[in-house]
């Protein structure tokens, strides 16, 4: 199949979160299964200024934009032989206005809607330049949500796009591409596409994401549990009704992880290699992490890691409460991340009070992230909601037992250990359900109670390390979905 895969972010070119990881790894995994992937993203200023091997395709074409034309110039990566090519849509007016992908220190770029309308229009025109009939258009999040609509409205009779089916992946339903209703004119669509019943109108605003949900041939989310959660009011962000009406076209496919990058057997960033068969190297990784943090290098003290955006969604309010209750106990705690100033202040305060127990790194550091995953005994992810989550899978891969809240992808990947009931031998971590400080504190204390039992702890570690968290598994499920979608009338 020829799959046209559009995203506003693709690692390593442009990244703010997990979308970039998916848009990098999934196309590669699909290409490895014999499909042709044409991946499209903007040529941002950070791409222009980066050290990437790109070539000029020589393709330029005009894109109609509200009574005028804007030129799209196309560059590409140099990976054609693999069946996976990344194409970059260049237009300085839209994508080279600053270092940020979506905005600067003043907020979102004022032409945000127009930028991604342009990207969607240019993506489909680019498909005609590539010249190979498209089987699947795979759009991701609100920035490319217009693709299924444009294919229906303008390309139904196209030799290249007329036979294409569309798949729309929601990575986080909370980000909806909402704009004032007068921005609808920027789309160029006729008025019948601005309705509440089956269109872009959403409570007197325009929601691009709603359009993708309404018009895609299939909708996916990044975990099975999240696909169910977003159909109820508590998690539906106002769109649960729309999603329920399309539930027969909605499926959750768990994200994978790059097991070449996140592999304790060959990770260049950690103190020693280790595996489920040979776990001794993890002790050296813990000792190194304790040294980096300024902690006592005591293997008997449980070391908790947390790598996160420091925002309420990630459960940082619960962590703050649990830390207050447990402080002074026999454990060590290291945090890596940035976010809300209130959390910067709070955790730095704890570090100042107890520097031998708490260490806070208010930055993003990829090397340190690997060291934390490898060296910690436990990893906290008590999210209020979590469409998928990747760090819990990294942790399991590195023998670091996760403590998670039972939501979204966290519930799909972490099975709570109960010493009274482990007959199915599937437990690989610790979880809790109520979004309360009490529940998180209890989960941490349950983990601490098991930690001295090294035989049980090793058993849980090895279970997680031996599970398949690869993109090959996820790509096979997407391949199956694509084949199903192709048969739809």
Beta strands, then each sheet from edge to edge (+ up, - down):
strand 1: 2-6
strand 2: 36-42
strand 3: 55-65
strand 4: 68-76
strand 5: 84-90
strand 6: 103-104
strand 7: 107-108
strand 8: 136-140
strand 9: 165-170
strand 10: 178-180
strand 11: 201-202
strand 12: 205-207
strand 13: 218-221
strand 14: 250-252
strand 15: 302-307
strand 16: 331-336
strand 17: 358-361
strand 18: 378-381
strand 19: 401-405
strand 20: 430-432
sheet 1: 3+ 4- 5+ 2+ 1+ 8+ 9+ 13+ 14+
sheet 2: 6+ 7-
sheet 3: 10+ 12- 11+
sheet 4: 17+ 16+ 15+ 18+ 19+ 20+
end
